[in-house]
Amino acid sequence: MSQLDNTLKLLGITDTNIQVFGTRQEFHGRGSGRKKYLVIQAELT
């Protein structure tokens, strides 16, 4: 099991037909309203 597969477990997703192939962090907004998002790329197997 890869480290990326643990991402699904943290989110409470236990489906074994989903494989995560990438994660990245994105930031949106300006100044104090700036928010951080975790973007997960996955595919059905």
Number of C-alpha atoms within 10 A of each C-alpha: 5 9 8 16 18 14 15 18 11 9 8 9 12 12 10 10 8 14 16 17 12 12 13 9 9 10 10 10 9 8 7 6 8 9 11 11 10 10 11 14 12 15 9 9 7
